[in-house]
């Protein structure tokens, strides 16, 4: 099982960026996957979770209305569309899954300690 995150970069405040997380070794459609982020000097934060098979999605209050997850099952890839970016969104973003255990995000979707597989992280820097 591998996750490959990509798509980060430098963007101006108010701009947009789309992150990708390509999965291999399992069928992503059936399983929950979560985006996390970690800014320098701060704890890791759960950003958004997408349940498998079209189940419920969750987002942190800090990104609601601005960030959206989507899936391309043909490419076995999930995306995080990030709009109206703010300087405080600057962080390294990671995708993660606890395959084969969770098909749904669940009440503690933001708990990174429960994830078994992680992408390598992609840096997003928002300039103000």
C-alpha positions in Angstrom: 0.0 0.0 0.0 1.3 3.4 -1.0 0.0 6.9 -1.1 1.6 9.6 -3.2 0.7 13.2 -2.4 1.4 16.0 -4.9 0.3 19.4 -6.1 1.6 21.8 -3.5 3.4 25.0 -4.2 3.5 28.7 -3.5 0.3 30.6 -3.9 -1.0 34.1 -3.1 -3.6 34.6 -0.4 -7.0 34.3 -1.9 -5.8 31.9 -4.5 -6.4 28.2 -5.1 -4.5 25.0 -5.3 -5.5 21.3 -5.8 -3.6 18.6 -4.0 -3.7 15.0 -5.3 -3.2 11.7 -3.4 -2.7 8.7 -5.7 -3.1 5.3 -4.1 -1.6 2.0 -5.0 -2.0 -1.5 -3.5 -5.7 -1.1 -2.7 -8.9 0.2 -4.2 -9.3 3.7 -2.8 -13.0 3.9 -3.6 -14.0 1.6 -0.7 -12.0 3.2 2.1 -11.9 6.4 4.1 -9.0 8.7 3.4 -8.0 11.8 5.3 -5.9 14.9 4.6 -3.8 16.2 7.5 -1.5 19.2 7.7 1.3 20.3 9.9 2.7 23.8 10.1 6.1 24.6 11.6 5.9 24.5 15.4 2.3 23.3 15.4 0.7 20.0 16.0 -0.7 17.9 13.2 -4.2 18.9 12.3 -7.0 16.9 10.6 -8.2 18.9 7.6 -10.8 16.8 5.8 -11.9 13.2 5.6 -13.8 11.4 2.8 -15.6 8.1 3.5 -15.5 5.3 1.0 -18.2 4.4 -1.4 -19.7 7.9 -1.3 -20.2 8.1 2.4 -20.1 11.2 4.5 -17.3 13.7 4.4 -16.0 15.8 7.3 -13.9 19.0 7.5 -12.2 21.0 10.1 -14.0 24.2 11.0 -11.0 26.2 9.9 -11.5 25.0 6.3 -15.2 24.5 5.9 -16.6 26.3 2.9 -13.1 26.7 1.4 -11.7 23.1 1.0 -13.4 20.2 -0.8 -12.4 16.6 -1.3 -13.3 14.6 -4.4 -12.4 11.3 -5.8 -11.5 9.9 -9.3 -12.0 6.2 -8.9 -10.7 5.5 -12.4 -7.3 7.0 -11.3 -7.5 5.7 -7.7 -6.9 9.2 -6.6 -8.4 11.7 -4.2 -8.1 15.4 -4.4 -8.2 18.3 -2.0 -9.4 21.5 -3.7 -8.3 24.4 -1.6 -9.9 27.8 -2.3 -9.7 31.2 -0.7 -6.3 30.3 0.8 -5.0 32.2 3.8 -1.5 32.5 5.2 -2.5 30.2 8.1 -3.1 27.4 5.6 0.6 27.3 5.1 1.7 23.7 6.0 2.9 20.4 4.8 -0.2 18.4 3.7 -0.4 14.6 4.0 -2.9 12.1 2.9 -3.4 9.0 5.1 -5.5 5.9 5.5 -5.9 3.1 8.0 -6.7 0.5 5.3 -8.1 -2.1 5.6 -9.9 -1.1 8.7 -12.0 2.0 8.0 -14.4 2.4 5.2 -16.1 5.3 6.9 -14.4 8.4 8.5 -16.0 8.1 11.9 -16.3 10.4 14.8 -12.5 10.7 15.4 -11.6 11.1 11.7 -9.1 13.9 12.7 -7.0 11.5 14.9 -3.8 10.8 12.9 -2.6 8.2 15.4 -5.1 5.8 13.9 -3.6 5.9 10.4 -1.4 3.2 9.1 -0.3 4.5 5.8 0.8 8.1 4.9 1.8 9.9 1.8 5.1 11.7 1.8 3.6 15.2 2.3 3.4 18.2 0.0 4.3 21.7 1.0 1.7 24.5 0.5 2.9 28.0 1.1 0.5 30.9 1.1 2.0 34.4 0.7 0.1 37.3 2.2 
